[in-house]
C-alpha cells in the first residue's frame, strides 16, 4: 500500500515535524522509518524536504519530495511545558521548530553512540577444554592499574581440569556489544553471583602463562585482575590539553551544520557524494559539482576553472616529505604550519566524511600523513590521518579517513598500522583520539584484535616450559596502549576469572577465524621501507 501526501491538504509541514518517510533499505525493499523535517525549500514550484531518519546515521539524510511522506502519521513539534513568568504566574509558550530540533538533536546524540544493527555469529559448536571458571569479569570492568614490576608476583600454573565451555566467535567487523556515551567502546560481560573476587592478585607486569592442552590449537593465558582505574576509551582527559584537538563540540550544532551542503565532489577520476556538512564557501554550495585538484586539493567552481588550474599546478604528489614507499603505496608527512593551504583544504575534504571531528583553520599543531597510490599521472590521495605534534594524552591519531572509493579494500587497516609503526619508531605507545566514528571504531577493533591474536598465537614454549608474556610486553611489542589491549581482550570475550586470576582462552573457532582474516589481509606495512626520524616538538624552534 503506497502512502502519499495529500497535495490538496491544507496541512503545512514545518521544520521540526516528524512523520514516516519512504526509503529503500540495503535489500532494496521499501520501508517507512520515522524521520524529522530539518528544512523545506521550493524548487521549480515543487516543495522538497530535507529529512533526518531517526536512529539512523546522518550520512543517510537526504532531500525528498512530498510523495514520499506519510501525512497520516504527521507529528507536529510539541509545546513546551508551562514555565513560571517573572510575576511567578505559570505561563506557556509554543516551542519553535528550531528549539524542537535542538531537543531532538540531544536525543539523537544520546542514541548515536549505540551500535548499528550487526549480525552476530551463533555460538560455535566446537567445545574447548579449559579450567573451571569461578566467576566472569564484572560488568563494565575497568582496565587494571598497574603496580610496579617489583610488586608483581609470579602467576601459578593451574592444572588442566577437564571441563567444557563454549565461547562466542566474533567477526572482525562485528559491532561492539556496548558503547559509552562518548562513542567509545566497553565490553560488558555479566558476572556470576555468589562468588567474591580477591582484591589484589598482581599487576600487569605479572607473567602470563600459556597453557597448551591436548588440542594444540587451544591455549589459556593467565591475566591479572583489575584494580580501580579508568579505561582509555572513556576519553576523559586527566589534565588540561595544551595542544589542539579535533573533537567536535556538539553544543554548537545548528540546523545549518546538520545538513549536507555539498551535492557532489569531483576528485581526479572519482566523483564523491559527501556524507556530512563541510564549511566550504557559501557560493560553492549551490553548485551541482564541486571540483577539486587531486594534488593540491584546491576547490574550484567549474571544470573549465579546474582545467586552467591544472596547467599552472606543478604538484603531482602531496607537499611534504615522502617517508614511506613500497610498490605503488607511498606516505607523505605534511607539516600543518609549513603547508597551511594544503592542510586546510585536506580538512575541508575530510569533514565531508567525518561527523565527530571539527575543522581547524589553525593547522599549526598538527602533522598530516597522506597515503597515496602511484600511477603514470602522479600520486593519488587514498586517505590520511593527522596527529598532534605534542600530545599530553598519548594520542597517535587525531583524525583518520579512507576516502569512499578506496574503502573496504584494506587501506583503513594500513593507515592504522602505519600510525603504530610511527609510534614504534618514537618509542611510545599510542591510542586514537576519542570519539571514533562508527566505521573508525570497527577498523580499530579489527586491527587491535588481529594484532594481539597474532602475538598470542606466535608464542613458543621456552625450554619445554609454557611460554610467558605480560600485558606490558604486548603493549611494547605492538605500541598499542595497554588499556586498549585489555579492552580488546574483553571485546573478544576471551577473559574469564579463576581462583583470583584472569584466564584467557583461545578456542579453535577464534584461531581459525583469525587465520582466515589474515589470509585476506594482503596490504601490510614493511618497516624496512619507512624512513622517518621523529622530532622533539617541545623545542619550539622546530615549529
C-alpha positions in Angstrom: 0.0 0.0 0.0 1.6 3.3 -1.1 1.3 6.1 1.3 1.4 9.5 -0.3 0.9 13.1 0.9 -2.3 14.8 0.0 -1.2 17.7 -2.2 -4.6 19.3 -1.7 -4.3 19.2 2.0 -4.2 22.5 3.9 -1.7 21.0 6.4 1.6 22.7 6.2 4.8 20.8 7.1 7.2 22.9 9.0 10.7 22.3 10.4 10.7 20.0 13.4 7.8 17.9 12.2 8.1 14.1 12.3 6.5 11.5 10.1 7.3 8.3 8.3 9.2 8.7 5.0 9.6 6.2 2.2 13.2 4.9 1.6 15.0 1.8 0.3 16.9 -0.4 2.7 20.0 -2.4 1.9 17.9 -5.2 0.4 16.3 -2.5 -1.9 13.0 -3.0 -0.1 10.6 -0.2 0.8 10.5 0.8 4.4 8.9 3.7 6.3 11.2 4.8 9.1 10.3 7.8 11.2 12.1 11.0 10.1 12.4 14.6 11.2 12.0 17.5 8.8 15.1 19.7 9.1 14.4 22.1 6.2 11.9 22.9 3.5 12.7 24.5 0.1 10.8 25.1 -3.1 12.4 24.3 -6.5 10.5 24.8 -9.7 7.2 25.2 -7.8 7.8 21.9 -6.1 8.5 21.6 -2.4 11.5 19.5 -1.2 12.0 18.4 2.4 15.4 17.6 4.0 14.8 14.7 6.3 16.9 13.0 9.1 15.9 9.4 9.7 15.6 8.9 13.5 18.1 6.4 14.8 19.9 6.3 11.5 23.4 7.7 10.7 23.3 11.3 9.5 25.0 10.3 6.2 21.6 8.9 5.1 19.9 12.3 5.4 18.5 13.5 2.1 16.1 15.8 0.2 12.8 14.1 -0.6 9.7 15.0 -2.5 6.2 15.2 -0.9 5.0 11.9 -2.4 7.4 10.1 -0.1 5.8 11.5 3.1 3.1 9.7 5.1 0.9 12.6 6.1 -1.5 10.3 8.1 1.1 10.0 10.9 2.4 13.6 10.9 3.6 14.8 14.3 3.9 18.5 14.9 6.5 20.0 17.2 5.2 19.7 20.8 4.5 22.7 23.0 6.9 23.3 25.8 5.9 22.6 29.4 4.5 25.6 31.4 7.2 27.8 32.8 6.9 30.4 35.5 6.9 34.0 34.4 8.6 37.0 36.0 5.5 37.5 38.1 5.6 34.0 39.4 2.5 33.1 37.4 2.6 30.0 35.3 2.7 30.5 31.6 3.2 28.5 28.4 4.5 29.2 25.0 4.7 27.1 21.9 8.1 25.9 21.0 9.8 27.0 17.9 10.8 24.3 15.3 14.4 25.2 15.9 14.2 24.6 19.6 12.4 21.3 19.0 15.2 20.3 16.5 17.8 21.0 19.1 16.0 18.9 21.6 15.8 16.1 19.1 19.5 16.5 18.3 20.3 16.0 22.0 18.2 12.8 22.0 19.9 11.7 18.8 23.3 12.3 20.3 22.4 10.0 23.2 21.5 7.2 20.8 24.1 8.0 18.2 26.7 6.0 20.1 24.5 2.9 20.0 25.9 0.2 17.7 24.3 -0.3 14.4 22.4 -3.5 13.8 25.1 -6.0 13.0 24.8 -9.8 12.7 26.4 -11.9 15.4 27.6 -15.3 14.6 26.0 -18.1 16.6 27.9 -19.9 19.4 30.4 -22.3 17.8 29.5 -25.9 18.1 33.0 -27.0 19.0 33.9 -27.1 22.6 37.3 -26.4 24.1 39.0 -27.7 27.2 39.6 -25.1 29.8 39.8 -24.7 33.5 36.6 -24.2 35.5 35.6 -20.6 35.9 35.0 -19.2 39.4 33.4 -16.0 38.1 33.4 -13.9 35.0 34.5 -10.4 34.5 32.1 -8.0 36.2 30.1 -5.6 34.1 32.0 -2.7 32.5 35.2 -3.8 34.3 37.8 -1.0 34.2 41.2 -1.9 33.0 43.7 -2.7 35.7 46.0 0.0 37.1 49.5 -1.4 37.1 51.7 -1.7 40.1 55.4 -1.7 39.7 57.1 -4.8 38.5 58.6 -5.3 41.9 55.2 -5.7 43.4 54.1 -8.2 40.7 54.0 -11.7 41.8 54.6 -14.8 39.7 51.4 -16.4 38.5 50.8 -20.0 39.4 50.2 -22.7 36.8 46.8 -24.3 37.1 46.3 -28.0 36.4 44.4 -28.7 33.3 41.0 -29.7 34.7 38.7 -31.2 32.0 35.6 -29.2 31.7 33.8 -28.0 28.6 32.9 -24.4 27.9 31.9 -22.6 24.8 32.8 -19.1 23.6 31.1 -16.9 21.0 33.1 -16.3 17.9 33.4 -12.7 16.6 33.7 -11.5 13.1 36.3 -8.7 12.6 33.6 -6.3 11.5 31.1 -7.1 14.3 29.9 -4.1 16.2 30.6 -3.7 19.9 28.1 -5.1 22.4 28.1 -1.8 24.3 29.1 1.8 23.7 29.6 4.6 26.1 28.0 7.9 25.6 31.1 9.5 24.0 31.1 6.9 21.2 33.8 4.7 22.7 33.8 1.1 23.4 33.5 -1.0 26.5 32.7 -4.7 26.6 30.0 -5.6 29.1 30.3 -9.2 30.5 27.8 -10.3 33.2 29.2 -11.5 36.4 28.1 -14.7 38.2 26.5 -14.1 41.6 27.6 -15.7 44.8 31.4 -15.6 44.4 33.7 -12.8 45.5 36.9 -11.8 43.9 40.1 -11.3 45.8 41.0 -7.7 46.0 44.6 -7.9 44.6 46.4 -10.7 43.0 49.1 -8.9 41.0 49.7 -6.3 38.3 50.0 -6.4 34.5 53.8 -6.9 34.8 52.9 -10.3 36.2 53.8 -13.1 33.8 51.1 -14.6 31.7 51.5 -18.3 31.3 50.0 -20.0 28.3 48.6 -23.5 28.9 48.6 -25.8 26.0 46.1 -28.6 26.2 45.8 -31.8 24.3 44.5 -29.8 21.3 47.5 -27.8 20.2 45.2 -25.0 18.8 43.7 -24.3 22.2 45.5 -22.2 24.8 44.7 -20.5 28.1 46.5 -17.3 29.2 46.5 -16.1 32.8 45.8 -12.4 33.2 45.9 -10.3 36.4 42.7 -9.0 38.0 41.9 -5.3 37.5 42.1 -2.6 40.1 40.3 0.7 40.1 41.4 2.6 37.1 39.9 4.3 34.0 39.7 2.8 30.6 41.3 5.0 28.0 38.2 4.6 25.9 36.4 6.8 28.3 38.2 9.7 26.5 38.2 11.9 29.7 41.4 13.8 29.9 43.0 13.9 33.4 44.8 17.2 32.7 44.1 20.3 30.5 45.0 19.9 26.9 48.0 22.1 25.9 47.6 21.4 22.2 44.9 21.3 19.6 42.1 18.8 19.4 39.8 17.9 16.5 37.0 16.6 18.6 33.7 18.3 17.6 31.9 20.4 20.2 28.3 19.3 19.5 26.9 22.0 21.7 27.3 24.4 18.8 25.4 22.3 16.3 22.5 24.1 14.5 20.3 23.4 11.5 22.9 24.6 9.0 25.7 22.2 10.2 23.2 19.3 10.5 22.5 19.4 6.7 24.8 18.3 3.9 25.7 21.4 1.9 27.7 19.9 -1.0 25.9 17.8 -3.6 28.9 16.2 -5.3 32.7 16.5 -5.4 34.9 15.5 -8.3 38.4 14.5 -7.2 40.5 13.2 -10.1 38.8 10.2 -11.7 36.3 9.9 -8.8 33.0 11.6 -8.0 32.2 11.6 -4.3 28.9 12.1 -2.6 29.5 13.8 0.7 28.1 12.4 3.9 28.1 15.4 6.2 28.3 19.2 6.3 31.7 20.8 5.4 32.2 24.6 5.7 33.2 25.3 2.1 32.5 28.9 0.9 28.8 29.6 0.7 28.8 30.5 -3.0 30.1 27.0 -3.9 27.4 25.1 -2.0 24.8 25.8 -4.7 26.9 24.2 -7.5 25.8 20.7 -8.7 29.5 19.6 -8.7 32.5 21.0 -6.7 35.8 20.4 -8.5 39.0 19.7 -6.5 42.5 19.4 -7.8 43.6 15.9 -6.7 47.2 17.0 -6.0 46.8 20.3 -4.1 43.1 19.9 -3.1 42.2 23.4 -4.2 38.5 23.8 -4.7 37.1 25.3 -8.0 33.7 26.1 -9.2 33.8 24.7 -12.7 35.5 22.2 -14.9 37.0 25.0 -17.0 38.5 26.5 -13.9 39.9 23.2 -13.0 41.5 22.6 -16.4 43.0 26.1 -16.3 44.3 25.4 -12.8 45.9 22.1 -13.8 48.0 23.9 -16.4 49.6 26.0 -13.6 49.7 23.5 -10.7 53.1 21.8 -10.6 52.3 19.3 -7.9 52.0 15.7 -8.7 52.1 14.5 -5.1 51.2 16.0 -1.7 53.6 18.6 -0.5 56.0 17.5 2.2 58.4 14.6 2.6 57.8 11.1 1.3 58.7 8.9 4.3 57.5 5.5 3.0 57.2 3.8 -0.3 56.6 0.2 -1.2 55.2 -0.8 -4.6 52.6 1.8 -5.5 51.8 2.9 -1.9 53.5 6.0 -0.5 53.1 8.1 2.6 53.9 11.8 2.8 54.4 13.7 6.0 53.0 17.2 5.8 53.6 19.9 8.5 50.4 21.9 9.2 52.4 25.0 9.7 54.6 24.8 6.6 51.8 23.8 4.3 48.7 25.6 5.6 46.7 25.8 2.4 47.0 22.1 1.6 46.3 21.2 5.2 43.2 23.4 5.4 41.9 22.0 2.0 42.5 18.5 3.3 40.5 19.2 6.4 37.6 20.6 4.4 37.5 17.5 2.2 37.8 15.2 5.3 34.9 17.0 7.1 32.6 15.8 4.3 33.0 12.3 5.6 33.7 12.8 9.3 30.9 13.9 11.6 32.7 13.5 15.0 35.5 15.9 14.2 35.6 19.7 13.7 37.6 21.8 11.3 40.7 23.5 12.4 41.8 26.5 10.3 44.8 26.8 12.6 46.6 23.6 11.5 49.9 24.5 13.1 49.8 22.0 16.0 49.2 19.0 13.6 51.1 16.7 11.3 49.3 15.1 8.4 50.2 11.7 6.9 48.7 11.3 3.5 48.6 7.8 1.9 48.8 7.8 -1.9 48.6 5.3 -4.8 51.0 5.9 -7.7 50.5 5.7 -11.4 51.8 7.3 -14.5 49.8 10.5 -13.8 51.1 11.0 -10.3 50.4 10.2 -6.6 46.6 10.0 -6.0 45.3 10.5 -2.5 43.7 7.4 -0.9 43.4 8.5 2.7 45.2 10.2 5.6 45.5 10.6 9.3 46.5 13.6 11.4 48.2 13.7 14.8 49.3 16.3 17.2 52.9 17.4 17.3 52.7 17.2 21.1 50.1 15.1 22.8 49.6 15.0 26.5 47.2 12.1 26.2 49.5 9.7 24.1 47.2 10.2 21.1 48.9 9.0 17.9 45.9 9.8 15.7 43.6 12.8 15.7 41.6 12.2 12.6 41.7 9.2 10.2 39.9 8.8 6.9 39.9 6.5 3.9 38.2 8.1 1.0 35.0 6.3 0.0 36.3 4.9 -3.4 39.1 3.1 -1.5 37.1 1.8 1.4 36.7 -2.0 2.1 40.0 -2.7 0.4 42.3 -2.9 3.4 43.6 0.7 3.2 42.0 1.6 6.6 44.0 -1.0 8.5 47.1 0.1 6.5 46.7 3.6 7.8 46.2 2.4 11.4 49.2 0.0 11.1 51.3 2.9 9.8 50.3 5.1 12.7 51.6 2.4 15.1 54.8 2.0 13.2 55.5 5.7 13.7 54.8 5.2 17.4 57.3 2.3 17.5 60.0 4.5 16.0 59.1 7.2 18.5 59.4 4.6 21.3 55.9 5.3 22.6 52.5 3.6 22.9 49.6 5.4 21.3 45.8 5.4 21.1 43.4 7.3 18.7 41.7 10.4 19.9 38.1 9.7 21.0 35.3 9.6 20.0 35.8 7.5 16.9 33.3 7.3 14.1 31.3 4.1 13.7 33.5 3.0 10.8 36.7 4.1 12.6 35.7 2.1 15.7 35.2 -1.0 13.6 38.5 -0.6 11.9 40.4 -0.1 15.1 38.7 -3.0 16.9 39.5 -5.3 14.0 43.2 -4.1 13.8 43.7 -4.5 17.6 42.1 -8.0 17.6 44.3 -9.2 14.7 47.5 -7.7 16.1 47.0 -9.1 19.6 45.9 -12.6 18.4 49.0 -12.6 16.2 51.2 -12.1 19.2 49.5 -14.7 21.3 49.5 -17.3 18.6 53.2 -16.8 17.9 54.2 -17.6 21.5 56.6 -20.5 21.6 57.5 -22.8 24.6 60.8 -21.9 26.3 62.9 -24.9 27.2 59.9 -27.1 27.3 58.1 -24.8 29.7 54.9 -22.9 28.9 55.5 -19.5 27.2 55.1 -16.4 29.3 54.2 -12.8 28.4 52.9 -9.8 30.2 50.3 -7.2 29.2 53.1 -4.6 29.2 55.2 -6.7 26.9 52.3 -7.0 24.4 51.9 -3.2 24.6 55.6 -2.6 24.0 55.7 -5.0 21.0 52.7 -3.5 19.3 52.8 0.1 20.6 49.1 -0.4 21.4 48.2 1.3 24.7 47.8 -1.3 27.4 44.2 -0.1 28.1 43.3 -0.8 24.5 45.0 -4.3 24.8 42.8 -5.3 27.7 39.6 -3.7 26.4 40.2 -5.7 23.1 40.5 -8.9 25.1 37.2 -8.1 26.8 35.6 -7.3 23.4 36.7 -10.7 22.1 35.1 -12.2 25.2 38.2 -14.2 25.9 38.7 -13.2 29.5 37.3 -15.3 32.4 38.1 -15.4 36.1 39.5 -18.4 38.0 40.9 -18.6 41.6 42.0 -14.9 41.9 43.4 -14.6 38.3 42.1 -13.9 34.9 42.4 -16.7 32.3 42.2 -16.1 28.5 41.1 -19.0 26.3 41.7 -19.1 22.6 39.2 -21.5 21.0 39.6 -23.2 17.7 37.0 -21.0 16.1 38.8 -17.8 17.1 42.1 -19.2 15.9 40.6 -20.3 12.5 38.7 -17.1 12.1 41.9 -15.1 12.7 43.8 -17.2 10.2 41.1 -16.6 7.6 41.2 -12.9 8.2 45.0 -12.7 8.0 44.9 -14.5 4.6 42.7 -11.8 3.2 44.9 -9.0 4.6 47.3 -8.5 1.7 48.4 -4.9 2.4 50.9 -4.7 5.2 53.5 -2.0 6.3 57.1 -3.0 5.8 59.2 -1.3 8.5 62.3 -1.5 6.3 60.6 0.9 3.8 60.0 3.5 6.5 62.4 6.4 6.5 61.3 8.5 9.4 63.1 10.5 12.1 60.9 11.7 15.0 61.3 15.3 16.1 61.2 16.8 19.6 58.4 19.3 19.1 58.8 20.5 22.7 61.6 22.7 21.3 59.6 25.5 19.8 62.4 26.3 17.3 61.5 23.3 15.3 58.0 24.6 14.7 
